[in-house]
Amino acid sequence: MLVYEVIVYTGHRVGAATLNHVHIKLVGTDGESERTWLNSLVIFRGSVSNYTISCPNSLGKLVLIELDKRHMRLAPDDAWFPEKVEVKSPEGILYTFPIHCWISDRETHRFREGKALRIFDESHSLGHYAREQELSHRKVCYGWDCFDAGMPNSIDADGPCSLPCEIQFSFTKTAQFDFTALTALTELHFKGLDNNHHNWKNLDHIKDVFCNKHTPISDYVKNHWKADWLFAYQFLNGVHPTLIRRCITLPENFPVTDDMVCIPSGSKLSEELKEGNIYLCDYKNLDGIHANTVQGIQQYLTAPLVLFHKGADDKLMPVAIQLKQTPAEDNPIFLPSDSTYDWLTAKIFVRSADFTEHQLNAHLLRTHLLAEVFAVSLLRKLPMVHPLYKLLIPHTRYTLHINELARTQLIGPTGVFTLYAASGGEALKKIVARSLSSVTYRSLCIPDDIADRGMQDLPNFYYRDDGLQLWDIIFKFVQGVIQYYYKTDNEVQQDSELQTWIGNIFQHGFLSQEQTGMPKKFNSVPELIKFATMVIFTCSCQHAAVNNGQYDYGFWMPNTPITLQRPPPTKKGTTCEATMLQTLPPIDVTVHGIAAVWLLSRQSSDFIPLGHYPEDHFTEETPRQLQRDFKTELDTLSVSINIRNKGLEIPYTYLDPKNIENSVAI
């Protein structure tokens, strides 16, 4: 008899152990073992359990293992979370079978040996069969659904609890998420703020909403929110750094003249345009959107145009604001030289529009919804043994769960956005659909996006500086992994699973819209490298850039109003402190908005930073070494960013690698 040594690693997650009967079968090129019972009494959380399996003959090269679990009559029918199984053959060869998923049913589950294989690498019918069975099962578990016309497709699920176990939050994540939400809402209730429909009579009272939940930046914003330089700074290093662009020629619908704009150096606007010192934010995506009704009151949403000037001191300052897209007598161009409240009110309308454009386009669509498309397509079209699955699956952790929560608690019929935001309800669906039509592949790749917006050399643009370095580090890592598995363009072209995956993304994520420039197929190794880099960057860095500072800049409501109750002024000289307070959202709307951004900015204790791979999907030494090198480069960048931040009045920390989660998980 020949003896195979089997080592079973059970995960450290809460509930990972099982008391059920667990069985294993080894399957090789020359035969298979008997289905063997593994003593479940030694399969406890974090355990490493050793077994032996005897076979009369060699099984040849091991191709896969089969695992199943059977309920014992007197024991609970529990789930089991094995991390991996190692098998040492009689010939002394060590085989590793990565698992990293829950087994909760009575079905037979097949897991491949850890070496990554493309479909044309399969030399045995067992390999082909296992791939087909795995993907067939996944297509049932991960179906497509349509949340609304014009939006990217989403996973077909009836809430987070209906999702497959392995993609749900951990017990730790769930408990902390629920506790954070409960404590925030309880605090608001005890203070009598959550159902107070009155307007704010004094803005200073906002600071008492969450007395113990301030951050250094949220306090700074509270004290400086009226300053023009901070208003401008947020378009570079706040939570929405992807809209502003260099302006060479003024839009025809923004008739700002030399006489209107005061340039400190004495230069003229026309001259500064030629010099490349003028920048523009255009919210045309919001034009014509009918705002939501909140608590029976019609709300207001504008589509502003904002002009900025870079001075000799390299600071960016706003110089003109037009609140609606069409020039008209009742649509004045507001200037810093106007009355204090005219100018401040104009900036408040811009900040409210920016809240909408940031949340629905830059945040929801371009990170959460696209990350969901990447995740579902990956799970439906690539088996666990595929090298791209191994590369990308860590960057999908918790994404499907958090998005299901968003559809119920944020943008669903009773969600915070639907109930309280000017852009909630029908407006939200129209804005997201319109935004998707304007998404381009280049805009998702930060080097191309920065170049297309003309933002290459604007000083003090830390999102760009850190983002480009992160892109280069990710690109180098991805290039190493992909070139290890794909030596020629022909190998990419003949990988049918890979081609089906990208086609699925084009169809379900971008609704087959040609103008997006999204690839429908891969023709070369460089194309695949760039796309995989974009996926990882979007699911980690880009999400961190537009998510992590929400509370910093959103706690002080006047800086980021979720909605506005009065229409924009149609002539100058009609604003004052009283009209500003009447325009801002009432108390209960304010506090629910603040509670939402507090919840969505909290880091869980099971947070996994970018470049950390606690689950060993790769077993070959080369990709594992590339992962270690990737983490080392990220650590070096983190040190550099921290040194720079020590000299900044407002540190830019959102793209510090240690603050970037590996996936869209919050």
C-alpha angles and dihedrals in degrees: 000000000000118000125219116196112218125195118189119199115200118200127253094233119121107268094016093129126084138202092196124105110271121199132190135195125190115217122195140167091266102039147311137263127241117273099266130201116233114208103251092198089079095044100095133143111300092001126151105207125191126210139162129222120196122209129182092224139021114277090212117222109357111241103175147340129231120218129186136168128213127197116244115222096239098033129078117262095246135168124248128213112201116183099198145329124226122200125191111201125215086253089062096251115142115217122192123203113193113209114159096167141101122261107202105148138062095253126116112254121202123207126188128226109268102252108109114244132186116217094258090053091067108111098172130062089229090064093052091046093050092050092050093047093047095050092043089056092045093053088060094047096042109042128163125251134179115232091187139337114280094021125105113270117261137203116288102244140133098226131313095294091061093060121104110275097245094061097045124099116276117252088257094051093047094048094048094044092051093044093051091050094045096048092048094050092042091054091051091048095051090050090052092237103116095074101029108121095183124112121250111267094188125024091210089073090068090074089066094060093092105010096183099036103077125126127203090253095045089054091047092051091049090055098042106028094116093056115108093218092057090046088056095039091062092063088062106033106011124088096290109051096145104077106060117091139173112270118215097164125025115243112256090239093056105067100185112161135203090250092058099053124070113206111195093221091056092249122134129247092243090054093047090052089057091047091054095242098123124090132187140206112194120187095190088135087075097049114127095007112144107226125235126263111239120197089342094307123113112240130206134233125177135196103222134187115215127192123203134189127208108217132205088269088059091244119136116228132180113244105172140015129191112185100202131042100236117070112234142145090261091049104068125186107242119216136191087248091063122098116296095254096041090057094039092049091050090052091049090055089050092049090050091050089047090054089058097044091046097046099042103033111022096032113024100032105030097043114015101035096038091046087053091053091049090049098047092045090049092051094045100043111028124059121221091257093059114105093228091053090053091047098048108029094084087059093059097058113140092347096120092047096049091047092052088051089050092053091054104033103030115023101016123100093278097031125126093248093050094048101040115018125090087224096048128114117014091358090061094054093049093048094049092046091048091047093052090055089056097047114111130189089238091056089058092054107073098210090054093041094052091049094047091051093047092237099131099112108025106127123238094024098139096169087062095043096049095035095055092049091050091049090053092049092048091045092053091050094046092045091054094050097044095044088051089061102029115049098169140028089243091063090056092048094050096048098103094185091054092049092048090051096055091043089054091052092049091050102042101028102039098022090236091291107164095198091069090073090223113155117251092193139008119247101172146023093249090054091053092046093052094047094049089048089053091050094052093043092049094047095048120014101029091047091050091051094054099033113038098065098048095108094040092060100022103051091079096065099202087062093055112016114192089209141354125226102203130054119254116274113269095201137024123259096038100102134087139153091281094054090047091054090047090051097051119083118272124257100270094046090049096051095046089052092049092047090053095053090044090055093045093050098053118109116223121228089239090057112143113208123222112280096025114117110182090167112070104220092153117063101175116095098233098061090039090055089048088055090053091048090048091055092047092054091048091051090052091051090049091056091049093050092049092052091051093047092057088070096047126094088214110030115219104221104152094096096041100124092231089060096047116095117219091238145012095280104144 
